[in-house]
Amino acid sequence: MSAVIGKKSFPENPGVYVFKKNQTPVYIGKAANLKKRLSSYFRKNAGGKVGELINEATKLDWIETASEIEALIKEAKLIKKYHPKYNILMRDDKNYFYVGVTKEEFPKVFITHQPGVDLKTKYIGPFTNGNALKVVLRLLRRVFPYCTCRKPHKRPCLNSQIGRCLGFCCLKSVSQKTSDRAKNDYQKSIENITSVLNGKSRKLLLQLKRGMRGAVKNQDFEKAAKIRDQIFGIENIFAHRAVLYGNRYRGSISKIERWDKIEQTIRVVLKIPKAISRVEGYDISNISGREATGSMVVFIDGHPAKSEYRKFKIRTVFGSNDVAMLQEVIRRRLKHTEWRYPNLMLIDGGRPQLNAAIAALSNFQKPYVVALAKREEELYTEKGDIAIRLSSLPQDVAYFFQRVRDESHRFAKKYHHKLREISYRAK
């Protein structure tokens, strides 16, 4: 969209804006809220470089984006292309940020102020917000792991245990067979990261979708599932609504860091080797089998994703049989291959409900499954005969399990009450 200088009808969405002199960009910026940011340029008595910019510019264009992260990357791409003069003048003593990618067998990724002319490193940028860039790299690393270890070591690093590193890139000795196969996977991760940072995420998504279709055609379902999770990961990054600036940004950072700690503890307690991002909670609600309902709630990186909640009206089970109802819900859920696959399923119930869920998953790629019983607040797992008391876990981890369980119970009960009301009115 565009407007002549002085017009103040701007959208309230995230985006990038371009002040132009005739057709030449003279300043490019980004905003979490275009209306608020652009309106600030047109206050009375605007002086300094802002006043000079407004006097010189003849046109204002803007591009709305789905998220602030997309705006950050789009801004960097446009600044690199046009080198607007006021972007330099208005930075004063502040430096831009760049992402460095080393040119070695297993490249490292880092943030720097000074790109320099190092022939052994490729630089991407400029980016205007270092904290926001850290968030982007943190999220990208969940989808495309890479190494940050400074020196090779004998044993796998902690990052490899939590899915942030492929595990072989920082070892002192790697077999040639493993190295050849693994090197290609690592290089692909780095190429995908640079594609996103260079503003080519749409092209990358098309490539990944073609690759997923090819893997399905060749019946390589494990590869297809891996690519599918990468696609969902990229889409989630660009739908990321966390505020990237000011005090609100620091709040979002602390939430991400809290989830990292909770996730690491869950993986140690449950002995889960891969990263946990998507957790699904399930529960059944009925009275003596009547108006029976099931729920699926979704938490992504520790936070509820309510747009992905699903409710089920029980169709095949008659009478009071919560275990059979749970199996029906899980089987119906698994038929929806367009829904992102969970890393962890949490069932409201005890050992019988856990066994029922595992049985329902027998013909599918099985995520890790646990059940949380209300009476003693005990967590039943696949790999242990003895339940884990929540009171023995760190408070934030125990609270997370309870929150998922309670949310699935609330959602199932709400739908059950709605069906009961409809049934009562129909009599």
C-alpha positions in Angstrom: 0.0 0.0 0.0 1.1 3.6 -0.4 0.1 7.1 0.6 1.2 10.7 -0.1 3.2 12.2 2.8 0.8 13.5 5.5 -2.0 11.0 5.1 -2.5 9.1 8.3 -4.8 6.1 7.4 -2.5 3.3 8.3 -3.1 -0.4 9.2 -2.6 -1.6 12.8 -0.7 -4.8 11.6 3.0 -5.5 11.7 4.9 -4.5 8.6 7.7 -2.6 6.8 7.4 1.0 5.6 9.4 2.9 3.0 9.8 6.6 2.7 10.6 7.6 -0.9 11.8 10.7 -2.7 10.0 10.2 -6.0 10.8 6.5 -6.6 14.0 6.3 -4.6 13.8 4.8 -1.0 15.3 7.2 1.5 14.4 5.4 4.7 13.1 1.9 5.5 11.8 0.8 8.8 9.7 -1.9 10.5 6.9 -1.8 13.1 4.9 -4.1 15.3 2.0 -1.7 14.7 2.3 0.3 11.5 -0.4 2.8 12.5 1.3 3.7 15.8 4.8 3.8 14.3 4.0 5.8 11.2 1.7 8.3 13.1 4.7 9.2 15.3 6.5 10.6 12.2 3.7 13.2 11.6 3.6 14.8 15.0 3.8 18.6 15.1 7.2 20.2 15.4 9.1 17.1 14.3 12.7 18.2 14.3 16.1 16.7 13.7 16.6 14.0 11.2 12.9 13.0 11.4 11.9 16.5 10.3 14.5 16.4 7.5 13.1 13.0 6.3 9.5 14.2 6.3 10.4 17.3 4.3 12.4 15.4 1.8 10.2 12.4 1.2 7.4 12.7 -1.3 5.8 9.2 -0.9 5.2 6.6 1.7 4.8 2.9 1.0 4.2 0.0 3.4 4.0 -3.8 3.3 1.9 -5.6 5.9 3.3 -8.8 7.2 1.9 -11.8 9.2 4.3 -11.2 12.1 7.0 -8.9 13.5 9.6 -11.6 12.7 8.6 -11.5 9.0 8.9 -7.7 9.2 12.4 -7.9 10.7 13.6 -10.1 7.8 11.8 -8.1 5.1 13.3 -4.9 6.4 16.8 -6.3 6.3 16.3 -7.5 2.8 15.2 -4.1 1.6 17.9 -2.1 3.4 20.5 -4.4 1.8 19.0 -3.8 -1.6 18.5 0.0 -1.6 21.0 1.4 1.0 18.7 4.3 1.9 20.6 7.4 3.1 18.5 8.1 6.2 19.0 4.6 7.5 22.6 5.5 7.9 22.0 9.0 9.2 19.4 8.0 11.7 21.4 5.1 13.2 23.8 7.7 14.8 26.3 5.7 16.8 24.3 2.5 16.7 25.5 -0.5 14.7 23.5 -2.8 12.5 23.5 -6.5 13.3 24.6 -9.3 11.0 24.4 -13.1 11.1 27.7 -14.7 10.3 27.8 -18.3 8.8 31.3 -19.8 8.8 32.5 -21.7 5.7 33.6 -25.0 7.2 32.6 -28.6 7.2 30.1 -28.0 10.0 29.4 -24.2 9.8 28.8 -22.1 12.9 26.1 -19.4 13.1 26.6 -16.3 15.2 25.5 -12.6 15.5 28.0 -9.8 15.0 28.2 -6.0 14.6 31.1 -6.1 12.2 30.8 -8.2 9.1 34.3 -7.3 7.8 35.8 -9.0 4.8 36.5 -12.4 6.3 36.6 -14.8 3.3 35.9 -17.8 5.6 32.5 -16.3 6.7 29.4 -15.4 4.9 27.3 -12.5 6.4 23.5 -11.9 6.2 22.0 -8.6 7.1 21.8 -5.8 8.1 19.3 -6.3 10.9 18.2 -3.4 13.1 17.3 -5.2 16.3 19.8 -7.6 17.9 17.4 -9.0 20.6 14.8 -9.8 17.9 17.4 -11.5 15.8 18.3 -13.7 18.8 14.7 -14.8 19.1 14.6 -15.6 15.3 17.8 -17.7 15.6 16.5 -19.5 18.7 13.3 -20.4 16.9 15.1 -21.5 13.7 17.4 -23.7 15.7 14.5 -25.7 17.0 13.6 -26.5 13.3 17.1 -26.7 11.8 19.6 -27.7 14.5 23.2 -26.5 14.3 26.3 -26.6 16.5 27.5 -23.8 18.8 30.3 -25.7 20.6 33.6 -23.9 20.4 35.8 -27.0 20.5 35.4 -30.7 19.5 34.8 -33.1 22.4 34.5 -36.8 23.1 30.9 -37.2 24.2 27.7 -35.8 22.7 26.9 -32.3 24.0 23.8 -31.2 26.0 22.4 -29.4 22.9 22.3 -32.7 21.0 20.3 -34.3 23.8 17.6 -31.6 23.6 17.5 -31.5 19.8 19.4 -28.2 19.2 22.4 -29.9 17.7 22.7 -32.9 15.4 25.1 -34.6 17.8 28.0 -35.5 15.5 29.3 -32.2 14.4 31.3 -31.4 17.5 32.7 -34.9 18.3 36.4 -35.5 18.0 35.9 -38.7 16.0 33.2 -39.4 13.5 33.1 -42.4 11.2 33.5 -41.6 7.5 30.2 -43.3 6.7 28.3 -41.3 9.4 30.2 -38.1 8.4 29.2 -38.2 4.8 25.5 -38.8 5.4 25.4 -36.4 8.4 27.4 -33.7 6.7 24.7 -33.4 4.0 22.0 -33.1 6.7 23.9 -30.4 8.5 24.6 -28.4 5.3 20.9 -28.6 4.5 20.0 -27.2 7.9 22.4 -24.2 7.3 21.1 -23.6 3.8 17.6 -23.6 5.1 18.4 -21.1 7.9 20.2 -18.8 5.4 17.2 -19.0 3.0 14.9 -17.8 5.8 17.2 -15.0 6.9 17.5 -13.9 3.3 13.8 -13.5 3.0 13.3 -16.7 0.9 11.0 -18.6 3.3 8.2 -19.0 0.7 10.5 -20.5 -1.8 12.0 -22.8 0.9 8.5 -23.9 1.9 7.6 -24.9 -1.7 10.9 -26.9 -1.9 10.1 -28.7 1.4 6.5 -29.5 0.3 7.8 -31.0 -2.9 10.3 -33.0 -1.0 7.6 -34.3 1.4 5.4 -35.3 -1.5 8.3 -37.1 -3.1 9.1 -39.0 0.2 5.4 -40.1 0.5 5.5 -41.3 -3.1 8.6 -43.3 -2.3 6.9 -44.6 0.9 9.7 -43.1 3.0 7.3 -42.0 5.7 9.9 -41.2 8.3 11.5 -38.7 6.0 8.1 -37.3 5.1 7.2 -36.8 8.8 10.6 -35.0 9.4 10.0 -32.6 6.5 6.4 -32.1 7.6 7.6 -31.0 11.0 10.1 -28.6 9.4 7.3 -27.1 7.3 5.1 -26.6 10.4 8.2 -25.2 12.3 8.8 -22.5 9.7 5.1 -21.6 9.5 4.9 -21.3 13.3 7.9 -19.0 13.3 6.3 -16.6 10.8 3.0 -16.7 12.7 5.0 -15.9 15.9 3.1 -13.2 17.7 5.6 -12.5 20.5 6.3 -8.8 20.8 9.9 -8.2 19.9 10.5 -4.8 21.3 10.8 -2.9 24.6 9.6 -4.3 27.9 7.0 -6.5 26.3 9.8 -8.2 24.3 11.8 -9.0 27.5 8.6 -10.7 28.8 8.4 -12.9 25.7 12.1 -13.8 26.0 11.6 -14.9 29.6 8.7 -17.1 28.5 10.8 -18.8 25.9 13.7 -19.3 28.3 11.3 -20.7 30.9 9.9 -23.2 28.4 13.5 -24.3 27.4 14.2 -25.2 31.1 10.8 -26.9 31.6 11.3 -28.9 28.3 14.8 -30.0 29.3 13.5 -31.3 32.6 10.6 -33.1 31.1 13.0 -34.8 28.6 15.3 -35.9 31.4 12.5 -37.2 33.6 10.7 -39.1 30.8 13.9 -40.1 28.9 12.8 -38.5 25.7 15.7 -38.1 23.2 14.1 -35.5 20.8 13.0 -32.0 21.4 9.5 -31.3 22.7 7.5 -28.5 21.0 4.0 -29.7 20.6 2.1 -31.2 23.5 -1.4 -32.5 23.1 -3.8 -33.2 26.1 -6.8 -35.5 26.0 -9.9 -36.1 28.2 -13.3 -37.7 28.0 -16.5 -36.2 29.5 -19.9 -38.0 29.9 -22.6 -39.0 32.4 -23.2 -42.8 32.3 -22.1 -42.8 28.6 -24.7 -40.1 27.6 -23.7 -37.1 25.4 -20.1 -38.3 25.6 -17.4 -36.0 24.3 -13.6 -36.0 23.9 -11.2 -33.1 23.8 -7.8 -32.4 22.3 -6.0 -29.3 23.5 -2.6 -28.2 22.1 0.3 -26.4 23.8 3.2 -25.2 21.6 6.4 -24.3 23.4 4.6 -24.3 26.7 1.7 -22.1 25.7 -1.9 -23.0 24.7 -2.6 -22.8 20.9 -6.4 -22.5 21.1 -6.9 -22.3 17.4 -5.7 -25.9 17.2 -8.0 -27.3 19.9 -10.4 -30.0 18.7 -13.6 -31.5 20.2 -15.1 -34.9 19.4 -18.6 -36.2 19.8 -18.3 -39.9 20.6 -19.8 -42.0 17.8 -18.9 -45.7 18.2 -19.0 -46.3 22.0 -22.3 -46.8 23.9 -22.5 -47.0 27.7 -20.0 -45.9 30.3 -16.6 -46.9 28.8 -14.1 -44.0 29.0 -11.2 -46.2 27.9 -12.9 -47.2 24.6 -14.0 -43.6 24.1 -10.4 -42.4 24.5 -9.3 -44.9 21.9 -11.9 -43.6 19.5 -10.8 -40.0 19.9 -7.1 -40.8 19.4 -7.8 -42.9 16.3 -10.0 -40.1 14.8 -7.3 -37.6 15.6 -4.6 -39.6 13.9 -6.6 -39.7 10.6 -6.1 -36.0 10.3 -2.6 -36.1 8.7 -2.9 -32.3 8.0 -2.7 -31.6 11.8 0.9 -31.3 13.0 2.0 -34.5 14.9 2.6 -34.1 18.6 5.9 -34.8 20.4 4.1 -35.7 23.6 0.6 -36.8 24.4 -0.8 -36.3 27.9 -3.9 -38.3 28.8 -6.2 -37.4 31.7 -6.3 -40.7 33.6 -4.2 -43.6 35.0 -2.6 -46.8 33.8 -5.8 -48.1 32.0 -6.1 -44.8 30.0 -2.4 -44.9 29.2 -2.5 -48.4 27.9 -5.6 -47.6 25.8 -3.8 -44.7 24.2 -0.7 -46.7 23.4 -3.0 -49.4 21.8 -4.7 -46.8 19.7 -1.3 -45.6 18.4 -0.1 -49.1 17.5 -0.3 -48.6 13.7 1.2 -45.1 13.7 4.5 -43.3 14.3 4.1 -43.2 18.1 4.8 -40.0 20.1 5.7 -40.3 23.7 2.5 -40.8 25.9 1.9 -40.2 29.6 -1.2 -40.2 31.8 -1.8 -38.0 34.8 -4.2 -39.3 37.5 -6.0 -36.7 39.5 -6.5 -38.5 42.9 -2.8 -38.8 43.8 -1.4 -36.4 41.1 0.7 -39.2 39.7 2.3 -39.4 36.2 2.2 -42.8 34.5 4.8 -43.4 31.8 5.4 -46.1 29.2 8.9 -47.0 30.4 8.2 -47.2 34.2 6.1 -49.5 36.3 6.1 -47.0 39.2 4.2 -43.7 38.8 6.0 -40.4 39.2 4.5 -38.1 41.9 4.2 -34.6 40.7 5.3 -33.4 44.1 8.7 -34.9 43.3 9.2 -32.7 40.2 10.2 -29.0 40.0 7.2 -26.8 40.6 7.1 -25.3 37.1 7.2 -28.7 35.5 4.5 -30.1 37.7 2.4 -27.0 37.0 2.7 -27.5 33.3 1.5 -31.1 33.4 -1.4 -30.0 35.5 -2.3 -27.1 33.3 -2.5 -29.3 30.2 -4.6 -31.9 32.0 -6.9 -29.3 33.5 -7.3 -27.5 30.1 -8.3 -30.8 28.4 -10.8 -31.5 31.2 -12.3 -28.0 30.9 -12.6 -28.2 27.1 -14.2 -31.7 27.1 -16.6 -30.8 29.9 -17.7 -27.5 28.1 -18.6 -29.5 25.0 -20.4 -32.1 27.0 -22.5 -29.5 28.7 -23.4 -28.0 25.4 -24.6 -31.3 24.0 -26.6 -32.0 27.2 -28.3 -28.6 26.8 -29.1 -29.3 23.1 -30.5 -32.7 24.0 -32.6 -31.2 26.9 -34.1 -28.6 24.6 -35.0 -31.2 22.0 -37.2 -33.1 24.5 
